[in-house]
């Protein structure tokens, strides 16, 4: 039995902690929200973010980070992208094990760095991996079938780490393309906002299919410019996650798009939700990175302009629909 530490007790962190503990590992959950940890300890369930799924005896909640990561075989980080650097800096002070994996999706807004770049800068050259793919927390917690990708530049480490998570209901595929896996998990959140908008405006299934397909083309173009493997973006962490988040209302990003179509602001929706919406934070950075890389990403660009209040929703839609004809595969 291994000892694992999960940092971040949101819905996804809790679901992954449940998966690890059900696989027979002693799993410790930590979060900076002391009130949340109190509830996890007393209720043996995450009533705030993932109610209805009781903790196994092998799953414990901790206030102190050193106690959570001490003697752990590896650390899993499952915090929003904006908190990644802070958590890594705290890890440095907590004598963490030199093996880290994260389930965080997004860029760092201040630096435009991808998560693996933030980890390398703060934690140094250690064994690292990224976990991503089409997987809603509630379904993983409910033991429904899911498949994800675990990527590391060290494929031996990826295969070794995958064993901790893998089960009959949670299949883990490995990859050495950490850039592609991270990009897919980031861009799909922005595109899911767009899908929510089109559905909220009543544009129908044809428009949704077109948006997903053209959104994938944007993902592939940026991936190519950043040296991601095209095959990765056609897999679970790319098109798989894109389809999931664009078509199911469990996606917070899709629901943000639906709320925008109903006339709400992004801030109103996020205040009501009380949880991070990664696509909101990712949209600006994806737009910046695309411009820096000279990559045309019209859908992602319009999503950012709407979120930033630069243009009205109807104007963004009109600009997309009035674009000049072009060859499809470009």
KOLZA-482917 format. One record per residue: residue number from 1; residue in three letters; z, x, y of N, C-alpha, C in turn. Coordinates in steps of 0.1 Angstrom, whole numbers, plus 5000, padded with zeros to 4 digits. Example, Ala and Ser with C-alpha at 12.3 -4.5 7.8 and 13.67 -1.06 7.14 Angstrom:
{1 'Ala' {5078 5132 4943} {5078 5123 4955} {5078 5132 4967}}
{2 'Ser' {5071 5128 4978} {5071 5137 4989} {5079 5129 5000}}
//
This chain:
{1 'Unk' {5000 5008 4988} {5000 5000 5000} {5000 5009 5012}}
{2 'Unk' {4991 5006 5021} {4990 5014 5034} {4998 5007 5045}}
{3 'Unk' {5001 5015 5055} {5008 5010 5067} {4997 5009 5078}}
{4 'Unk' {4995 4998 5084} {4985 4996 5095} {4992 4991 5107}}
{5 'Unk' {4987 4994 5119} {4992 4989 5131} {4981 4983 5139}}
{6 'Unk' {4983 4970 5144} {4973 4963 5152} {4979 4961 5166}}
{7 'Unk' {4971 4966 5175} {4975 4966 5189} {4967 4955 5196}}
{8 'Unk' {4975 4944 5200} {4968 4932 5206} {4970 4920 5198}}
{9 'Unk' {4978 4911 5203} {4982 4899 5195} {4975 4887 5200}}
{10 'Unk' {4962 4888 5204} {4954 4877 5207} {4949 4870 5194}}
{11 'Unk' {4940 4861 5195} {4935 4854 5183} {4928 4864 5174}}
{12 'Unk' {4920 4873 5179} {4912 4882 5170} {4921 4892 5164}}
{13 'Unk' {4930 4898 5172} {4940 4908 5167} {4949 4902 5156}}
{14 'Unk' {4953 4889 5158} {4961 4882 5148} {4954 4880 5135}}
{15 'Unk' {4941 4875 5137} {4933 4872 5125} {4931 4885 5116}}
{16 'Unk' {4928 4896 5123} {4926 4909 5116} {4939 4914 5110}}
{17 'Unk' {4950 4912 5117} {4963 4915 5111} {4966 4907 5098}}
{18 'Unk' {4963 4894 5099} {4964 4886 5087} {4955 4891 5076}}
{19 'Unk' {4943 4895 5079} {4934 4900 5069} {4940 4912 5062}}
{20 'Unk' {4945 4922 5070} {4950 4934 5065} {4963 4931 5056}}
{21 'Unk' {4971 4923 5061} {4984 4920 5053} {4981 4912 5040}}
{22 'Unk' {4971 4903 5041} {4967 4896 5028} {4961 4906 5018}}
{23 'Unk' {4955 4917 5023} {4950 4927 5014} {4961 4936 5008}}
{24 'Unk' {4973 4933 5011} {4984 4940 5006} {4990 4952 5014}}
{25 'Unk' {4985 4953 5026} {4990 4964 5035} {5002 4959 5044}}
{26 'Unk' {5011 4968 5046} {5022 4966 5055} {5016 4967 5069}}
{27 'Unk' {5016 4956 5076} {5009 4955 5089} {5019 4952 5101}}
{28 'Unk' {5018 4960 5111} {5027 4958 5123} {5018 4954 5135}}
{29 'Unk' {5022 4944 5142} {5015 4939 5153} {5023 4943 5166}}
{30 'Unk' {5016 4948 5176} {5022 4951 5189} {5014 4944 5200}}
{31 'Unk' {5021 4940 5211} {5015 4935 5223} {5024 4938 5234}}
{32 'Unk' {5017 4940 5246} {5025 4943 5258} {5032 4930 5263}}
{33 'Unk' {5028 4918 5258} {5034 4906 5262} {5047 4904 5254}}
{34 'Unk' {5059 4907 5259} {5071 4906 5252} {5075 4892 5248}}
{35 'Unk' {5071 4882 5256} {5074 4868 5253} {5066 4864 5240}}
{36 'Unk' {5053 4869 5240} {5045 4865 5228} {5051 4872 5216}}
{37 'Unk' {5055 4884 5216} {5061 4891 5205} {5073 4884 5200}}
{38 'Unk' {5081 4879 5210} {5093 4871 5206} {5090 4859 5198}}
{39 'Unk' {5079 4852 5202} {5075 4840 5195} {5070 4844 5181}}
{40 'Unk' {5062 4855 5180} {5057 4859 5166} {5069 4862 5157}}
{41 'Unk' {5079 4868 5163} {5091 4872 5154} {5099 4860 5150}}
{42 'Unk' {5100 4850 5159} {5109 4839 5155} {5101 4828 5147}}
{43 'Unk' {5089 4826 5151} {5081 4815 5145} {5073 4819 5133}}
{44 'Unk' {5071 4833 5131} {5063 4838 5121} {5049 4832 5121}}
{45 'Unk' {5043 4830 5133} {5030 4824 5135} {5027 4826 5150}}
{46 'Unk' {5014 4828 5152} {5009 4829 5166} {5006 4815 5172}}
{47 'Unk' {5016 4809 5177} {5015 4795 5182} {5006 4794 5194}}
{48 'Unk' {5005 4805 5202} {4998 4805 5214} {4983 4806 5212}}
{49 'Unk' {4979 4816 5203} {4965 4819 5202} {4958 4815 5188}}
{50 'Unk' {4967 4814 5178} {4961 4811 5165} {4971 4803 5157}}
{51 'Unk' {4974 4791 5161} {4984 4783 5155} {4980 4778 5141}}
{52 'Unk' {4989 4776 5132} {4986 4770 5119} {4985 4780 5108}}
{53 'Unk' {4987 4793 5111} {4985 4803 5100} {4998 4812 5100}}
{54 'Unk' {5006 4809 5090} {5019 4816 5088} {5017 4831 5084}}
{55 'Unk' {5026 4839 5089} {5025 4853 5086} {5031 4856 5072}}
{56 'Unk' {5024 4864 5064} {5029 4869 5052} {5042 4878 5054}}
{57 'Unk' {5049 4881 5044} {5061 4889 5046} {5058 4903 5050}}
{58 'Unk' {5046 4908 5047} {5041 4921 5050} {5037 4923 5064}}
{59 'Unk' {5037 4912 5072} {5032 4913 5086} {5044 4911 5095}}
{60 'Unk' {5046 4921 5104} {5057 4921 5113} {5053 4923 5128}}
{61 'Unk' {5061 4919 5137} {5057 4920 5151} {5067 4929 5158}}
{62 'Unk' {5062 4938 5167} {5071 4948 5173} {5069 4949 5189}}
{63 'Unk' {5081 4951 5195} {5081 4952 5210} {5077 4966 5214}}
{64 'Unk' {5081 4976 5206} {5079 4990 5210} {5067 4996 5203}}
{65 'Unk' {5059 5002 5210} {5046 5008 5205} {5049 5019 5195}}
{66 'Unk' {5058 5029 5198} {5061 5039 5188} {5065 5034 5174}}
{67 'Unk' {5073 5023 5174} {5078 5017 5162} {5066 5011 5154}}
{68 'Unk' {5056 5006 5162} {5045 4999 5155} {5035 5009 5149}}
{69 'Unk' {5033 5021 5156} {5023 5030 5151} {5029 5041 5143}}
{70 'Unk' {5042 5043 5143} {5049 5053 5135} {5045 5053 5120}}
{71 'Unk' {5040 5064 5115} {5037 5065 5101} {5025 5056 5096}}
{72 'Unk' {5018 5050 5106} {5007 5042 5102} {4995 5050 5097}}
{73 'Unk' {4988 5045 5087} {4976 5052 5082} {4965 5052 5092}}
{74 'Unk' {4964 5041 5100} {4955 5040 5111} {4959 5030 5121}}
{75 'Unk' {4953 5030 5133} {4956 5020 5143} {4944 5012 5146}}
{76 'Unk' {4945 4999 5146} {4935 4990 5150} {4937 4984 5164}}
{77 'Unk' {4928 4987 5173} {4930 4982 5187} {4922 4969 5189}}
{78 'Unk' {4928 4958 5193} {4921 4945 5195} {4925 4939 5208}}
{79 'Unk' {4923 4947 5219} {4927 4942 5232} {4914 4940 5240}}
{80 'Unk' {4914 4932 5251} {4902 4930 5259} {4898 4944 5264}}
{81 'Unk' {4885 4945 5268} {4879 4958 5272} {4886 4963 5284}}
{82 'Unk' {4890 4955 5293} {4897 4960 5305} {4910 4966 5303}}
{83 'Unk' {4916 4964 5291} {4929 4970 5288} {4928 4982 5278}}
{84 'Unk' {4916 4985 5274} {4914 4996 5264} {4919 5009 5269}}
{85 'Unk' {4916 5013 5281} {4921 5026 5285} {4936 5027 5286}}
{86 'Unk' {4942 5017 5292} {4957 5016 5293} {4963 5017 5279}}
{87 'Unk' {4958 5010 5270} {4964 5010 5256} {4963 5024 5250}}
{88 'Unk' {4951 5030 5252} {4949 5044 5247} {4958 5054 5253}}
{89 'Unk' {4960 5052 5266} {4970 5061 5273} {4984 5060 5268}}
{90 'Unk' {4988 5047 5265} {5001 5045 5259} {5002 5051 5245}}
{91 'Unk' {4991 5050 5237} {4990 5056 5224} {4993 5071 5224}}
{92 'Unk' {4988 5078 5234} {4990 5092 5235} {5005 5096 5236}}
{93 'Unk' {5012 5087 5243} {5026 5089 5244} {5034 5085 5232}}
{94 'Unk' {5028 5078 5223} {5035 5072 5211} {5033 5079 5198}}
{95 'Unk' {5027 5092 5199} {5025 5100 5187} {5018 5092 5176}}
{96 'Unk' {5006 5087 5180} {4998 5079 5171} {4992 5087 5160}}
{97 'Unk' {4988 5080 5149} {4980 5087 5138} {4966 5090 5144}}
{98 'Unk' {4960 5101 5139} {4947 5105 5144} {4936 5098 5138}}
{99 'Unk' {4938 5085 5136} {4927 5076 5130} {4928 5063 5137}}
{100 'Unk' {4917 5059 5144} {4917 5047 5152} {4904 5039 5150}}
{101 'Unk' {4906 5026 5150} {4894 5017 5149} {4897 5006 5159}}
{102 'Unk' {4886 5001 5165} {4888 4990 5175} {4879 4978 5172}}
{103 'Unk' {4883 4967 5176} {4876 4954 5175} {4873 4949 5189}}
{104 'Unk' {4873 4957 5199} {4871 4954 5213} {4857 4954 5216}}
{105 'Unk' {4852 4944 5223} {4837 4943 5226} {4836 4943 5242}}
{106 'Unk' {4827 4952 5246} {4825 4953 5261} {4824 4967 5266}}
{107 'Unk' {4820 4968 5279} {4821 4981 5286} {4833 4981 5294}}
{108 'Unk' {4837 4993 5298} {4848 4995 5308} {4841 4993 5322}}
{109 'Unk' {4847 4983 5329} {4840 4978 5342} {4840 4989 5352}}
{110 'Unk' {4851 4997 5353} {4852 5007 5364} {4842 5019 5362}}
{111 'Unk' {4840 5022 5349} {4832 5034 5347} {4819 5032 5340}}
{112 'Unk' {4816 5020 5336} {4804 5016 5328} {4804 5023 5314}}
{113 'Unk' {4815 5028 5310} {4816 5035 5297} {4817 5025 5286}}
{114 'Unk' {4811 5028 5274} {4813 5020 5262} {4827 5024 5256}}
{115 'Unk' {4832 5015 5247} {4845 5017 5242} {4847 5031 5235}}
{116 'Unk' {4837 5035 5228} {4839 5048 5221} {4840 5060 5231}}
{117 'Unk' {4834 5058 5242} {4834 5069 5252} {4848 5069 5259}}
{118 'Unk' {4854 5057 5261} {4868 5056 5266} {4878 5062 5257}}
{119 'Unk' {4876 5059 5244} {4885 5064 5234} {4884 5079 5233}}
{120 'Unk' {4872 5085 5233} {4870 5099 5232} {4876 5106 5244}}
{121 'Unk' {4874 5100 5256} {4880 5106 5268} {4895 5107 5268}}
{122 'Unk' {4901 5096 5263} {4916 5095 5264} {4923 5102 5252}}
{123 'Unk' {4917 5099 5240} {4924 5103 5228} {4919 5116 5222}}
{124 'Unk' {4907 5120 5227} {4902 5133 5222} {4893 5131 5210}}
{125 'Unk' {4889 5142 5204} {4880 5141 5192} {4887 5139 5179}}
{126 'Unk' {4889 5126 5177} {4896 5121 5164} {4887 5113 5156}}
{127 'Unk' {4892 5108 5145} {4884 5099 5136} {4884 5085 5142}}
{128 'Unk' {4873 5080 5146} {4872 5067 5152} {4861 5058 5146}}
{129 'Unk' {4863 5045 5148} {4853 5035 5143} {4854 5023 5151}}
{130 'Unk' {4843 5015 5151} {4842 5002 5158} {4839 4991 5148}}
{131 'Unk' {4846 4980 5149} {4845 4968 5140} {4839 4957 5148}}
{132 'Unk' {4827 4952 5144} {4821 4941 5151} {4812 4933 5142}}
{133 'Unk' {4808 4921 5146} {4800 4912 5138} {4803 4898 5140}}
{134 'Unk' {4796 4889 5134} {4797 4874 5136} {4810 4869 5129}}
{135 'Unk' {4821 4868 5136} {4833 4864 5130} {4843 4858 5140}}
{136 'Unk' {4845 4845 5139} {4855 4838 5147} {4868 4839 5141}}
{137 'Unk' {4878 4842 5149} {4892 4844 5145} {4897 4833 5136}}
{138 'Unk' {4895 4821 5140} {4901 4810 5133} {4895 4809 5119}}
{139 'Unk' {4883 4812 5117} {4877 4811 5103} {4881 4823 5095}}
{140 'Unk' {4883 4834 5101} {4888 4846 5093} {4903 4843 5089}}
{141 'Unk' {4911 4838 5098} {4924 4834 5095} {4925 4823 5084}}
{142 'Unk' {4915 4814 5084} {4914 4804 5074} {4908 4808 5061}}
{143 'Unk' {4905 4821 5059} {4899 4827 5047} {4885 4821 5044}}
{144 'Unk' {4878 4817 5054} {4864 4813 5052} {4855 4826 5052}}
{145 'Unk' {4844 4826 5045} {4836 4838 5043} {4831 4843 5056}}
{146 'Unk' {4831 4856 5058} {4825 4863 5070} {4821 4877 5066}}
{147 'Unk' {4811 4882 5073} {4807 4896 5071} {4806 4903 5084}}
{148 'Unk' {4810 4916 5085} {4811 4923 5097} {4806 4937 5094}}
{149 'Unk' {4804 4945 5105} {4800 4959 5104} {4811 4968 5110}}
{150 'Unk' {4813 4979 5102} {4823 4989 5107} {4815 5002 5108}}
{151 'Unk' {4815 5007 5121} {4806 5018 5124} {4814 5030 5128}}
{152 'Unk' {4810 5042 5124} {4816 5055 5128} {4805 5065 5127}}
{153 'Unk' {4806 5075 5136} {4797 5087 5134} {4800 5094 5122}}
{154 'Unk' {4812 5093 5116} {4816 5098 5104} {4815 5087 5093}}
{155 'Unk' {4804 5087 5086} {4802 5076 5076} {4812 5076 5065}}
{156 'Unk' {4817 5088 5061} {4827 5089 5051} {4840 5082 5055}}
{157 'Unk' {4843 5084 5068} {4855 5077 5074} {4853 5062 5074}}
{158 'Unk' {4841 5058 5078} {4838 5043 5079} {4839 5037 5065}}
{159 'Unk' {4834 5043 5055} {4835 5038 5041} {4850 5037 5036}}
{160 'Unk' {4857 5048 5040} {4872 5048 5036} {4879 5037 5043}}
{161 'Unk' {4876 5035 5056} {4883 5025 5064} {4880 5011 5060}}
{162 'Unk' {4867 5009 5056} {4862 4995 5052} {4870 4990 5041}}
{163 'Unk' {4875 4998 5032} {4883 4994 5020} {4895 4986 5024}}
{164 'Unk' {4902 4990 5035} {4914 4983 5040} {4911 4969 5043}}
{165 'Unk' {4899 4966 5049} {4896 4953 5054} {4889 4944 5044}}
{166 'Unk' {4881 4950 5035} {4872 4943 5027} {4879 4934 5016}}
{167 'Unk' {4873 4922 5015} {4878 4913 5004} {4867 4903 5001}}
{168 'Unk' {4869 4894 4991} {4859 4885 4987} {4855 4876 4999}}
{169 'Unk' {4864 4873 5008} {4861 4864 5019} {4857 4871 5032}}
{170 'Unk' {4859 4884 5032} {4857 4892 5044} {4849 4905 5040}}
{171 'Unk' {4836 4904 5040} {4828 4915 5036} {4825 4925 5047}}
{172 'Unk' {4827 4938 5045} {4826 4948 5055} {4815 4958 5051}}
{173 'Unk' {4804 4958 5059} {4793 4968 5058} {4795 4979 5067}}
{174 'Unk' {4791 4991 5063} {4793 5003 5071} {4780 5008 5078}}
{175 'Unk' {4782 5015 5088} {4771 5021 5096} {4775 5033 5103}}
{176 'Unk' {4766 5042 5106} {4769 5054 5115} {4764 5052 5129}}
{177 'Unk' {4759 5040 5132} {4754 5038 5146} {4764 5030 5154}}
{178 'Unk' {4773 5038 5160} {4784 5032 5167} {4779 5026 5181}}
{179 'Unk' {4769 5032 5186} {4763 5027 5199} {4756 5014 5197}}
{180 'Unk' {4748 5012 5186} {4742 5000 5183} {4752 4988 5181}}
{181 'Unk' {4762 4991 5173} {4772 4981 5170} {4780 4977 5182}}
{182 'Unk' {4783 4986 5191} {4790 4983 5203} {4781 4975 5213}}
{183 'Unk' {4769 4979 5214} {4759 4972 5223} {4757 4958 5219}}
{184 'Unk' {4755 4956 5206} {4753 4942 5201} {4765 4933 5204}}
{185 'Unk' {4777 4938 5202} {4789 4931 5204} {4792 4928 5219}}
{186 'Unk' {4786 4936 5227} {4788 4934 5242} {4777 4924 5248}}
{187 'Unk' {4764 4927 5245} {4754 4919 5252} {4753 4905 5247}}
{188 'Unk' {4757 4903 5234} {4757 4889 5229} {4766 4880 5237}}
{189 'Unk' {4777 4885 5242} {4786 4877 5250} {4780 4872 5263}}
{190 'Unk' {4772 4880 5269} {4765 4876 5281} {4754 4865 5278}}
{191 'Unk' {4747 4868 5267} {4737 4858 5263} {4742 4845 5259}}
{192 'Unk' {4754 4845 5253} {4761 4833 5249} {4764 4824 5261}}
{193 'Unk' {4768 4830 5272} {4770 4823 5285} {4757 4816 5288}}
{194 'Unk' {4746 4823 5288} {4733 4817 5291} {4730 4805 5281}}
{195 'Unk' {4733 4807 5269} {4730 4796 5259} {4739 4784 5262}}
{196 'Unk' {4751 4786 5266} {4759 4775 5270} {4754 4767 5282}}
{197 'Unk' {4748 4775 5291} {4742 4769 5303} {4731 4760 5300}}
{198 'Unk' {4721 4766 5291} {4709 4758 5288} {4713 4745 5280}}
{199 'Unk' {4723 4746 5271} {4727 4734 5264} {4734 4725 5273}}
{200 'Unk' {4742 4730 5282} {4750 4721 5291} {4740 4714 5300}}
{201 'Unk' {4729 4720 5303} {4719 4713 5312} {4710 4704 5304}}
{202 'Unk' {4712 4703 5291} {4704 4694 5283} {4690 4699 5280}}
{203 'Unk' {4688 4712 5279} {4674 4717 5277} {4669 4716 5263}}
{204 'Unk' {4678 4714 5254} {4674 4711 5240} {4673 4724 5231}}
{205 'Unk' {4670 4721 5218} {4670 4731 5208} {4659 4741 5210}}
{206 'Unk' {4647 4737 5215} {4636 4746 5217} {4640 4757 5227}}
{207 'Unk' {4646 4753 5238} {4650 4763 5248} {4661 4772 5243}}
{208 'Unk' {4670 4767 5234} {4681 4775 5229} {4675 4786 5220}}
{209 'Unk' {4665 4782 5211} {4659 4792 5202} {4651 4802 5210}}
{210 'Unk' {4644 4798 5221} {4637 4807 5229} {4646 4817 5236}}
{211 'Unk' {4657 4812 5241} {4667 4821 5248} {4673 4831 5239}}
{212 'Unk' {4676 4827 5227} {4682 4836 5217} {4672 4847 5214}}
{213 'Unk' {4660 4843 5212} {4649 4853 5208} {4646 4863 5219}}
{214 'Unk' {4644 4857 5231} {4642 4866 5243} {4654 4874 5246}}
{215 'Unk' {4666 4869 5244} {4678 4876 5246} {4679 4888 5237}}
{216 'Unk' {4675 4886 5224} {4675 4897 5215} {4665 4908 5219}}
{217 'Unk' {4654 4904 5225} {4644 4914 5230} {4651 4922 5241}}
{218 'Unk' {4659 4916 5250} {4666 4924 5260} {4676 4933 5254}}
{219 'Unk' {4683 4929 5244} {4693 4937 5237} {4686 4949 5230}}
{220 'Unk' {4674 4947 5224} {4666 4958 5218} {4661 4968 5228}}
{221 'Unk' {4657 4963 5240} {4652 4972 5250} {4663 4981 5255}}
{222 'Unk' {4674 4975 5258} {4685 4984 5263} {4690 4993 5252}}
{223 'Unk' {4691 4988 5239} {4695 4996 5228} {4686 5008 5226}}
{224 'Unk' {4673 5006 5228} {4663 5017 5226} {4666 5028 5237}}
{225 'Unk' {4669 5023 5249} {4671 5033 5260} {4684 5041 5258}}
{226 'Unk' {4693 5035 5251} {4706 5042 5249} {4707 5048 5235}}
{227 'Unk' {4696 5049 5228} {4696 5056 5215} {4703 5048 5204}}
{228 'Unk' {4703 5035 5205} {4708 5027 5194} {4697 5025 5183}}
{229 'Unk' {4701 5023 5171} {4691 5021 5160} {4687 5006 5161}}
{230 'Unk' {4674 5004 5161} {4669 4990 5162} {4673 4982 5149}}
{231 'Unk' {4675 4988 5138} {4679 4982 5126} {4693 4976 5128}}
{232 'Unk' {4702 4983 5135} {4715 4979 5137} {4715 4966 5145}}
{233 'Unk' {4707 4965 5155} {4706 4953 5164} {4700 4941 5157}}
{234 'Unk' {4692 4944 5146} {4687 4933 5138} {4697 4929 5127}}
{235 'Unk' {4709 4935 5127} {4718 4932 5116} {4730 4924 5121}}
{236 'Unk' {4741 4925 5114} {4753 4916 5117} {4758 4918 5131}}
{237 'Unk' {4759 4930 5135} {4765 4933 5149} {4756 4930 5160}}
{238 'Unk' {4743 4928 5157} {4734 4924 5167} {4730 4910 5167}}
{239 'Unk' {4719 4907 5160} {4714 4893 5159} {4723 4884 5152}}
{240 'Unk' {4731 4889 5143} {4741 4880 5136} {4751 4875 5146}}
{241 'Unk' {4757 4884 5153} {4767 4880 5163} {4761 4872 5174}}
{242 'Unk' {4749 4875 5178} {4742 4867 5188} {4740 4853 5184}}
{243 'Unk' {4735 4850 5172} {4733 4837 5168} {4746 4829 5168}}
{244 'Unk' {4757 4836 5163} {4770 4829 5162} {4775 4824 5175}}
{245 'Unk' {4775 4833 5185} {4781 4830 5198} {4773 4821 5206}}
{246 'Unk' {4760 4821 5204} {4751 4813 5212} {4750 4798 5206}}
{247 'Unk' {4755 4796 5194} {4753 4783 5188} {4765 4775 5185}}
{248 'Unk' {4777 4781 5185} {4789 4774 5181} {4799 4774 5192}}
{249 'Unk' {4805 4762 5194} {4815 4760 5205} {4828 4767 5203}}
{250 'Unk' {4830 4774 5192} {4842 4782 5191} {4841 4795 5200}}
{251 'Unk' {4829 4798 5205} {4827 4809 5213} {4832 4806 5227}}
{252 'Unk' {4841 4814 5232} {4846 4812 5246} {4835 4815 5256}}
{253 'Unk' {4826 4824 5253} {4815 4827 5262} {4805 4815 5263}}
{254 'Unk' {4802 4810 5252} {4793 4798 5252} {4800 4786 5260}}
{255 'Unk' {4813 4784 5258} {4820 4774 5265} {4820 4776 5280}}
{256 'Unk' {4821 4789 5284} {4820 4792 5298} {4807 4787 5304}}
{257 'Unk' {4796 4790 5297} {4783 4785 5301} {4782 4770 5302}}
{258 'Unk' {4788 4763 5292} {4789 4748 5293} {4796 4744 5305}}
{259 'Unk' {4807 4751 5308} {4815 4747 5320} {4808 4749 5333}}
{260 'Unk' {4800 4760 5334} {4792 4762 5345} {4782 4751 5347}}
{261 'Unk' {4776 4747 5336} {4766 4736 5337} {4772 4723 5342}}
{262 'Unk' {4785 4722 5340} {4792 4709 5344} {4797 4710 5358}}
{263 'Unk' {4794 4721 5365} {4798 4723 5379} {4811 4731 5381}}
{264 'Unk' {4817 4735 5371} {4830 4743 5372} {4826 4758 5376}}
{265 'Unk' {4835 4764 5382} {4834 4779 5385} {4839 4786 5373}}
{266 'Unk' {4834 4799 5371} {4839 4807 5360} {4854 4809 5361}}
{267 'Unk' {4860 4810 5373} {4874 4812 5374} {4882 4800 5370}}
{268 'Unk' {4877 4788 5374} {4883 4776 5370} {4884 4775 5354}}
{269 'Unk' {4873 4778 5348} {4873 4777 5333} {4882 4787 5327}}
{270 'Unk' {4883 4800 5332} {4891 4810 5326} {4906 4807 5329}}
{271 'Unk' {4909 4801 5340} {4923 4797 5343} {4927 4786 5333}}
{272 'Unk' {4918 4777 5330} {4922 4766 5321} {4923 4771 5307}}
{273 'Unk' {4915 4781 5303} {4915 4787 5290} {4927 4795 5287}}
{274 'Unk' {4931 4804 5297} {4942 4813 5295} {4939 4824 5286}}
{275 'Unk' {4927 4827 5283} {4923 4839 5275} {4911 4846 5281}}
{276 'Unk' {4910 4859 5277} {4899 4867 5282} {4885 4862 5277}}
{277 'Unk' {4875 4862 5286} {4862 4859 5283} {4853 4871 5285}}
{278 'Unk' {4851 4878 5275} {4845 4892 5276} {4831 4891 5283}}
{279 'Unk' {4823 4881 5281} {4810 4880 5287} {4811 4880 5302}}
{280 'Unk' {4822 4874 5308} {4823 4874 5322} {4825 4889 5327}}
{281 'Unk' {4833 4897 5321} {4835 4911 5325} {4823 4919 5321}}
{282 'Unk' {4816 4916 5310} {4804 4924 5306} {4792 4922 5314}}
{283 'Unk' {4790 4910 5320} {4778 4907 5327} {4774 4917 5338}}
{284 'Unk' {4784 4920 5346} {4782 4929 5357} {4778 4943 5352}}
{285 'Unk' {4785 4948 5342} {4782 4961 5337} {4769 4962 5330}}
{286 'Unk' {4766 4952 5322} {4753 4952 5315} {4742 4952 5326}}
{287 'Unk' {4743 4944 5337} {4733 4944 5348} {4732 4958 5354}}
{288 'Unk' {4743 4965 5356} {4743 4978 5362} {4737 4988 5353}}
{289 'Unk' {4741 4988 5340} {4736 4998 5331} {4720 4996 5329}}
{290 'Unk' {4716 4983 5329} {4702 4980 5327} {4694 4986 5339}}
{291 'Unk' {4699 4984 5351} {4692 4989 5363} {4692 5004 5363}}
{292 'Unk' {4703 5010 5359} {4704 5025 5358} {4694 5030 5348}}
{293 'Unk' {4692 5023 5337} {4683 5027 5326} {4669 5022 5328}}
{294 'Unk' {4667 5015 5339} {4654 5009 5342} {4648 5000 5331}}
{295 'Unk' {4657 4992 5326} {4654 4983 5315} {4654 4969 5321}}
{296 'Unk' {4643 4961 5318} {4642 4947 5323} {4650 4938 5314}}
{297 'Unk' {4660 4932 5320} {4669 4922 5313} {4671 4910 5321}}
{298 'Unk' {4660 4901 5323} {4661 4890 5332} {4672 4880 5329}}
{299 'Unk' {4674 4877 5316} {4684 4867 5313} {4698 4872 5317}}
{300 'Unk' {4701 4884 5313} {4714 4889 5316} {4716 4891 5331}}
{301 'Unk' {4705 4894 5338} {4706 4896 5352} {4709 4883 5359}}
{302 'Unk' {4702 4872 5355} {4705 4859 5361} {4719 4854 5358}}
{303 'Unk' {4724 4857 5346} {4738 4853 5343} {4747 4860 5352}}
{304 'Unk' {4745 4873 5355} {4754 4880 5364} {4753 4874 5378}}
{305 'Unk' {4741 4871 5383} {4740 4866 5396} {4747 4852 5398}}
{306 'Unk' {4746 4844 5387} {4753 4831 5388} {4769 4833 5388}}
{307 'Unk' {4773 4842 5379} {4788 4844 5378} {4793 4850 5391}}
{308 'Unk' {4785 4859 5398} {4789 4865 5410} {4787 4856 5422}}
{309 'Unk' {4781 4844 5420} {4780 4835 5431} {4768 4839 5440}}
{310 'Unk' {4759 4847 5435} {4747 4852 5444} {4737 4841 5445}}
{311 'Unk' {4735 4833 5434} {4725 4822 5434} {4731 4810 5427}}
{312 'Unk' {4725 4798 5430} {4729 4786 5423} {4723 4786 5409}}
{313 'Unk' {4729 4778 5401} {4725 4777 5387} {4710 4773 5386}}
{314 'Unk' {4707 4763 5393} {4693 4757 5393} {4683 4768 5397}}
{315 'Unk' {4687 4776 5407} {4678 4787 5411} {4676 4797 5400}}
{316 'Unk' {4686 4801 5393} {4685 4811 5383} {4676 4806 5372}}
{317 'Unk' {4678 4793 5368} {4669 4787 5358} {4655 4787 5362}}
{318 'Unk' {4652 4783 5375} {4639 4782 5380} {4632 4796 5380}}
{319 'Unk' {4640 4806 5383} {4634 4820 5384} {4630 4825 5370}}
{320 'Unk' {4638 4821 5360} {4635 4825 5346} {4623 4818 5341}}
{321 'Unk' {4622 4805 5344} {4611 4797 5339} {4598 4800 5346}}
{322 'Unk' {4598 4805 5358} {4586 4807 5365} {4581 4822 5364}}
{323 'Unk' {4587 4830 5356} {4583 4843 5354} {4568 4844 5349}}
{324 'Unk' {4561 4855 5352} {4547 4856 5348} {4546 4857 5333}}
{325 'Unk' {4534 4853 5328} {4532 4854 5314} {4531 4869 5310}}
{326 'Unk' {4534 4872 5297} {4534 4886 5293} {4532 4887 5278}}
{327 'Unk' {4529 4898 5273} {4528 4900 5258} {4542 4899 5253}}
{328 'Unk' {4543 4892 5241} {4557 4889 5236} {4565 4902 5233}}
{329 'Unk' {4560 4911 5225} {4568 4922 5220} {4569 4934 5230}}
{330 'Unk' {4572 4930 5242} {4574 4941 5252} {4585 4937 5261}}
//
